[in-house]
Amino acid sequence: MNTPLKITKVGNSAGVILPKELLAHLNAGVGETLSVVLKPGGIELLAADPDFEAQMEAAREVMARRKRALRELAK
């Protein structure tokens, strides 16, 4: 699919409207979260992985509890 998307103003930001065919391909819908990966030639959009989000939340909790130890390890 090679569909041009127009950039529109959304408040103080900018956004694009994704066609329903693209959303279907991503298996995503309105209100869901997409992951954006920067690539040398552009970006890659991926449907958010619920397992990844749960893992990141667990990692944030550990980092918050072990902040001092992680700071020492980073030296």
C-alpha atoms as an extended CHARMM CRD file, in Angstrom:
* protein
*
        75  EXT
         1         1  MET       CA              0.0000000000        0.0000000000        0.0000000000  PROA      1               0.0000000000
         2         2  ASN       CA              1.4080000000        3.3470000000       -1.0210000000  PROA      2               0.0000000000
         3         3  THR       CA             -1.1420000000        5.9100000000        0.1370000000  PROA      3               0.0000000000
         4         4  PRO       CA             -0.1720000000        9.5530000000        0.6200000000  PROA      4               0.0000000000
         5         5  LEU       CA             -1.2860000000       10.9190000000        3.9950000000  PROA      5               0.0000000000
         6         6  LYS       CA             -1.8740000000       14.6010000000        4.6430000000  PROA      6               0.0000000000
         7         7  ILE       CA             -0.4240000000       16.1390000000        7.8020000000  PROA      7               0.0000000000
         8         8  THR       CA             -3.0310000000       18.1880000000        9.6700000000  PROA      8               0.0000000000
         9         9  LYS       CA             -2.8400000000       20.4960000000       12.6720000000  PROA      9               0.0000000000
        10        10  VAL       CA             -4.1190000000       18.9900000000       15.9270000000  PROA      10              0.0000000000
        11        11  GLY       CA             -3.9150000000       21.6020000000       18.6820000000  PROA      11              0.0000000000
        12        12  ASN       CA             -0.2190000000       22.4790000000       19.0640000000  PROA      12              0.0000000000
        13        13  SER       CA              0.8100000000       19.2440000000       17.3450000000  PROA      13              0.0000000000
        14        14  ALA       CA              0.4040000000       17.5900000000       13.9680000000  PROA      14              0.0000000000
        15        15  GLY       CA             -1.2820000000       14.3510000000       12.9790000000  PROA      15              0.0000000000
        16        16  VAL       CA             -2.2850000000       12.1400000000       10.0860000000  PROA      16              0.0000000000
        17        17  ILE       CA             -5.5280000000       10.2860000000        9.4630000000  PROA      17              0.0000000000
        18        18  LEU       CA             -4.9760000000        6.5800000000        8.8930000000  PROA      18              0.0000000000
        19        19  PRO       CA             -7.3170000000        4.9570000000        6.3560000000  PROA      19              0.0000000000
        20        20  LYS       CA             -9.4370000000        2.0560000000        7.5860000000  PROA      20              0.0000000000
        21        21  GLU       CA             -7.5170000000       -0.3620000000        5.3450000000  PROA      21              0.0000000000
        22        22  LEU       CA             -4.2730000000        0.5810000000        7.0900000000  PROA      22              0.0000000000
        23        23  LEU       CA             -5.8530000000        0.2130000000       10.5320000000  PROA      23              0.0000000000
        24        24  ALA       CA             -7.1760000000       -3.2030000000        9.5200000000  PROA      24              0.0000000000
        25        25  HSD       CA             -3.6920000000       -4.2160000000        8.3400000000  PROA      25              0.0000000000
        26        26  LEU       CA             -2.2570000000       -3.1180000000       11.7070000000  PROA      26              0.0000000000
        27        27  ASN       CA             -5.1060000000       -4.9020000000       13.5040000000  PROA      27              0.0000000000
        28        28  ALA       CA             -5.7020000000       -1.6520000000       15.4010000000  PROA      28              0.0000000000
        29        29  GLY       CA             -8.6670000000        0.6040000000       15.9630000000  PROA      29              0.0000000000
        30        30  VAL       CA             -9.6390000000        4.0200000000       17.2410000000  PROA      30              0.0000000000
        31        31  GLY       CA             -8.3510000000        4.6180000000       20.7630000000  PROA      31              0.0000000000
        32        32  GLU       CA             -5.6680000000        1.9250000000       20.6130000000  PROA      32              0.0000000000
        33        33  THR       CA             -1.9470000000        2.5650000000       20.8940000000  PROA      33              0.0000000000
        34        34  LEU       CA              0.6040000000        2.1710000000       18.0990000000  PROA      34              0.0000000000
        35        35  SER       CA              4.3530000000        1.8070000000       18.5110000000  PROA      35              0.0000000000
        36        36  VAL       CA              6.6010000000        3.9450000000       16.3220000000  PROA      36              0.0000000000
        37        37  VAL       CA             10.0880000000        2.7170000000       15.4130000000  PROA      37              0.0000000000
        38        38  LEU       CA             12.5440000000        5.1250000000       13.7880000000  PROA      38              0.0000000000
        39        39  LYS       CA             14.2430000000        3.6120000000       10.7380000000  PROA      39              0.0000000000
        40        40  PRO       CA             17.0370000000        5.0920000000        8.5840000000  PROA      40              0.0000000000
        41        41  GLY       CA             14.6040000000        5.7650000000        5.7130000000  PROA      41              0.0000000000
        42        42  GLY       CA             11.5050000000        6.6730000000        7.7360000000  PROA      42              0.0000000000
        43        43  ILE       CA              9.3390000000        5.1520000000       10.4510000000  PROA      43              0.0000000000
        44        44  GLU       CA              7.6150000000        1.8410000000       11.1230000000  PROA      44              0.0000000000
        45        45  LEU       CA              4.1710000000        1.6780000000       12.7520000000  PROA      45              0.0000000000
        46        46  LEU       CA              3.3380000000       -1.4150000000       14.7750000000  PROA      46              0.0000000000
        47        47  ALA       CA              0.2970000000       -2.3880000000       16.7690000000  PROA      47              0.0000000000
        48        48  ALA       CA              1.2210000000       -2.1270000000       20.4430000000  PROA      48              0.0000000000
        49        49  ASP       CA              2.0850000000       -5.4460000000       22.0510000000  PROA      49              0.0000000000
        50        50  PRO       CA              0.2210000000       -5.8300000000       25.3790000000  PROA      50              0.0000000000
        51        51  ASP       CA              2.9430000000       -8.1720000000       26.6880000000  PROA      51              0.0000000000
        52        52  PHE       CA              5.5970000000       -5.5520000000       25.9560000000  PROA      52              0.0000000000
        53        53  GLU       CA              3.5950000000       -2.8890000000       27.7960000000  PROA      53              0.0000000000
        54        54  ALA       CA              3.2640000000       -5.1650000000       30.8410000000  PROA      54              0.0000000000
        55        55  GLN       CA              6.9950000000       -5.8820000000       30.7670000000  PROA      55              0.0000000000
        56        56  MET       CA              7.8040000000       -2.1740000000       30.5540000000  PROA      56              0.0000000000
        57        57  GLU       CA              5.5450000000       -1.4090000000       33.5110000000  PROA      57              0.0000000000
        58        58  ALA       CA              7.2960000000       -4.0950000000       35.5640000000  PROA      58              0.0000000000
        59        59  ALA       CA             10.6920000000       -2.6680000000       34.5360000000  PROA      59              0.0000000000
        60        60  ARG       CA              9.6140000000        0.8550000000       35.5510000000  PROA      60              0.0000000000
        61        61  GLU       CA              8.5820000000       -0.4260000000       38.9870000000  PROA      61              0.0000000000
        62        62  VAL       CA             11.9400000000       -2.1680000000       39.4910000000  PROA      62              0.0000000000
        63        63  MET       CA             13.8390000000        0.9230000000       38.3060000000  PROA      63              0.0000000000
        64        64  ALA       CA             11.8900000000        3.1100000000       40.7310000000  PROA      64              0.0000000000
        65        65  ARG       CA             12.6210000000        0.7650000000       43.6690000000  PROA      65              0.0000000000
        66        66  ARG       CA             16.2930000000        0.2290000000       42.7890000000  PROA      66              0.0000000000
        67        67  LYS       CA             17.1270000000        3.7520000000       41.6150000000  PROA      67              0.0000000000
        68        68  ARG       CA             20.2000000000        4.0980000000       43.8230000000  PROA      68              0.0000000000
        69        69  ALA       CA             21.6840000000        0.7240000000       42.8160000000  PROA      69              0.0000000000
        70        70  LEU       CA             21.1150000000        1.4380000000       39.1320000000  PROA      70              0.0000000000
        71        71  ARG       CA             22.7580000000        4.8380000000       39.4790000000  PROA      71              0.0000000000
        72        72  GLU       CA             25.8420000000        3.1790000000       41.0190000000  PROA      72              0.0000000000
        73        73  LEU       CA             25.9650000000        0.5530000000       38.2610000000  PROA      73              0.0000000000
        74        74  ALA       CA             25.8210000000        3.2660000000       35.5990000000  PROA      74              0.0000000000
        75        75  LYS       CA             29.0770000000        4.8540000000       36.8190000000  PROA      75              0.0000000000
